[in-house]
Amino acid sequence: MPNILLLGGTTEARELAPLLAARGIRATLSYAGRTLAPRVLPLPTRIGGFGGVAGLVAWLRAEGITHVVDATHPFAARMSANAVAATQETGVPLLAFTRPAWQAGPGDRWQHVADLDGAVAALAGPARRVLLALGRQHVSLFAAQPQHHYVLRFVDPPEAPPPLPRHALVVDRGPFTLDGDLALLRDHAVDLVVCKNAGGSAAQAKLIAARALRLPVIMIDRPFIPPRQEVHDAQAVLDWIAHAPAPTPLAGTLRGV
């Protein structure tokens, strides 16, 4: 009988969780805990980290996990790398349920940068009105470019005011619409968008809106994640669970743990 660890916090996890529950597949959904009020889904849920690779290895063994589905955000590089390492050590099969990266098309004005530091550096220059579509974790980095007026869109209200001298705060939860993002960019007179290449449709509207308004975009490329098997739809995950071999009861125990 499969016993799944679903690493969640994304649209993909929210899509998959009800399908697992409807089929009576035993599964635990794990959130990192960055969203204050995650949506309630029909699976037993844990919130918080595992304590690195060693902690995840111990948890997989203690819970008798037979399959791991990594449906974390494409920028959750540490968790994804830990999942690769822990499943290699335990012999538990791993599948990533993720979304393809966005690709620039005709009319897009993208400047690619490798990471958040690159995005901060790319903002050097005269003051602009910047939509910072990155969530609340990384806002403080942009205090290094205080000349800009930042428009911030958070899922949850921040516990403390963002450390930016000029900003407007919008609290909203996706999926976002094209009409809504066109209005956001126009109402705040945004002339530059900064975002991560998250992929998928839930947050793509801002890019279509930027294209329509001919606004430049600073696009943060995805981080490196160790090689792993990936799929892009929920049915492929269900098929994999049905056919991927589960580890033997002694998987990993001969490694001295």
C-alpha positions in Angstrom: 0.0 0.0 0.0 1.6 3.3 -1.0 2.4 5.9 1.7 3.1 9.2 0.1 5.0 12.3 1.3 3.7 15.2 -0.7 5.9 18.2 -0.4 3.5 21.1 -1.1 2.7 24.7 -0.9 1.9 25.2 -4.6 -0.9 25.0 -7.1 0.3 21.5 -8.1 0.1 20.2 -4.5 -3.4 21.7 -4.2 -4.4 19.9 -7.4 -2.9 16.6 -6.4 -4.0 16.4 -2.7 -7.8 15.9 -3.4 -7.0 13.3 -6.1 -4.9 11.2 -3.6 -7.7 11.6 -1.0 -10.4 10.6 -3.4 -8.6 7.4 -4.3 -7.9 6.5 -0.7 -4.2 6.7 -1.1 -2.4 7.2 2.2 -0.5 10.5 2.1 0.9 13.3 4.2 1.1 16.9 3.0 4.0 18.9 4.2 4.1 22.7 4.1 7.3 24.7 4.7 5.3 27.1 6.9 5.9 30.4 5.0 2.3 31.0 4.3 0.4 32.0 7.5 -2.9 30.5 6.6 -2.4 27.7 4.0 -5.5 26.4 2.3 -7.0 23.4 4.0 -6.7 20.2 1.9 -8.1 16.7 2.5 -4.9 15.1 3.7 -3.1 14.9 7.0 -0.8 17.9 7.1 2.5 18.8 8.8 4.0 22.3 8.8 7.7 23.1 9.1 11.1 21.8 8.1 12.5 18.4 8.6 16.0 19.3 9.9 18.0 19.0 6.7 18.8 15.8 4.8 19.4 13.8 8.0 16.1 14.8 9.5 14.2 14.0 6.3 15.8 10.6 6.1 14.8 9.9 9.7 11.2 11.0 9.0 10.8 8.9 5.9 12.0 5.8 7.7 9.9 6.5 10.9 6.7 7.1 8.8 7.3 4.2 6.4 7.1 6.5 3.4 7.1 4.5 0.1 7.0 7.4 -2.4 7.9 11.2 -2.3 6.3 13.7 -4.6 8.1 17.0 -4.6 5.4 19.6 -5.5 7.3 22.6 -3.9 7.9 25.9 -5.6 10.5 25.8 -8.4 12.6 28.2 -6.3 12.5 25.9 -3.2 15.9 24.7 -4.2 17.1 23.6 -0.7 14.1 21.5 0.0 14.2 19.9 -3.4 17.9 19.2 -3.1 17.3 17.7 0.3 14.5 15.5 -1.1 16.9 14.2 -3.8 19.6 13.4 -1.3 17.3 11.8 1.3 15.5 9.6 -1.3 18.8 8.5 -2.7 19.9 7.5 0.8 16.7 5.6 1.7 15.9 4.2 -1.7 12.5 5.8 -1.7 11.3 6.8 -5.2 11.1 10.5 -5.9 9.0 12.4 -8.5 8.9 16.1 -9.0 5.5 17.5 -9.9 6.4 20.9 -11.3 5.5 23.4 -14.0 7.6 24.3 -17.1 9.5 27.5 -16.9 8.1 30.6 -18.7 9.6 31.4 -22.1 9.8 34.9 -23.5 7.7 35.5 -26.6 7.2 38.2 -29.2 6.7 41.5 -27.5 8.3 40.5 -24.2 11.1 42.7 -22.9 12.9 40.5 -20.4 16.3 40.9 -18.8 17.4 37.6 -17.3 19.4 37.6 -14.1 20.8 34.6 -12.2 19.5 35.3 -8.7 18.1 37.8 -6.3 21.4 39.7 -6.0 21.4 40.0 -9.8 17.9 41.5 -9.6 19.0 44.0 -7.0 22.0 45.0 -9.1 19.9 45.4 -12.2 17.8 48.1 -10.4 20.7 50.5 -10.2 19.9 53.8 -11.8 17.2 56.4 -11.7 14.1 56.0 -9.6 11.3 53.9 -11.1 8.0 52.4 -10.0 8.7 48.7 -9.6 6.3 45.8 -9.1 8.2 43.5 -6.9 6.4 40.2 -7.4 8.6 38.0 -5.1 6.7 37.5 -1.9 7.7 38.8 1.5 10.8 36.7 2.2 13.2 38.7 0.0 11.9 42.3 0.2 14.7 43.5 2.5 17.3 42.8 -0.1 15.9 45.6 -2.2 16.5 48.2 0.5 19.9 48.4 -1.3 18.1 50.3 -4.1 16.0 52.7 -2.0 15.4 55.2 -4.8 12.5 53.3 -6.3 8.9 53.2 -5.4 8.0 49.5 -4.9 4.6 47.9 -5.3 4.6 44.8 -3.2 2.1 41.9 -3.5 1.9 39.5 -0.6 -0.3 36.5 0.2 -0.4 37.5 3.9 -0.1 40.9 5.6 3.4 41.4 6.9 4.1 41.3 10.7 6.2 44.5 10.3 6.3 47.2 7.7 8.5 46.4 4.7 12.0 48.0 5.1 11.6 50.1 1.9 11.2 53.9 2.2 8.7 54.2 -0.7 6.3 51.4 -1.3 2.6 50.4 -1.7 1.4 47.0 -0.3 -1.2 44.8 -1.9 -2.4 41.7 -0.1 -3.9 39.2 -2.5 -3.8 35.5 -3.3 -3.6 34.0 -6.8 -4.5 32.8 -9.3 -4.4 36.3 -10.7 -6.3 37.5 -13.8 -5.1 39.5 -16.8 -7.7 42.2 -16.2 -6.7 42.4 -12.5 -3.0 42.6 -13.2 -3.5 45.2 -16.0 -5.4 47.3 -13.4 -2.7 46.8 -10.8 0.1 48.0 -13.2 -2.0 50.9 -14.4 -3.3 52.0 -11.0 0.2 52.1 -9.5 1.8 53.5 -12.7 4.3 50.6 -12.7 7.1 50.9 -15.3 9.1 47.8 -14.4 8.3 44.3 -13.1 10.7 42.0 -11.1 9.7 38.4 -10.7 11.0 34.8 -10.5 10.5 32.4 -13.3 8.0 30.3 -11.4 6.2 29.1 -14.5 2.6 27.9 -14.6 -0.6 29.8 -15.2 -1.5 31.0 -11.6 1.0 34.0 -11.7 1.5 34.4 -15.4 -1.0 37.3 -15.8 1.5 39.9 -14.7 3.8 38.9 -17.6 1.0 39.1 -20.2 0.0 42.4 -18.7 3.6 43.7 -18.9 3.8 42.6 -22.5 0.5 44.4 -23.3 1.8 47.6 -21.7 5.3 47.1 -23.2 6.9 47.1 -19.7 10.4 45.6 -19.1 10.7 42.6 -16.8 13.7 41.6 -14.8 13.3 37.8 -14.8 15.1 35.8 -12.1 16.1 32.4 -13.6 15.5 29.2 -11.7 18.1 27.9 -9.3 20.0 24.6 -9.9 18.3 21.5 -8.6 20.0 18.1 -8.8 18.8 15.8 -11.5 15.4 14.0 -10.8 12.4 12.7 -12.7 9.8 15.4 -13.4 6.3 15.5 -14.7 3.9 18.3 -15.3 0.4 16.9 -14.8 -1.4 15.2 -11.9 -2.4 12.1 -13.9 1.2 11.4 -14.6 1.9 11.5 -10.8 -0.9 9.0 -10.1 0.4 6.7 -12.9 3.9 6.9 -11.4 2.6 6.0 -7.9 0.8 3.0 -9.3 3.9 1.7 -11.1 7.0 3.0 -9.3 8.5 0.3 -7.1 8.3 0.9 -3.4 11.5 0.5 -1.3 12.0 -2.7 0.6 11.4 -2.5 4.4 15.2 -2.5 4.9 15.9 0.3 2.4 18.8 2.4 3.7 19.2 0.5 7.0 22.5 -1.1 5.9 24.0 2.3 5.8 24.5 2.4 9.5 21.3 4.2 10.5 
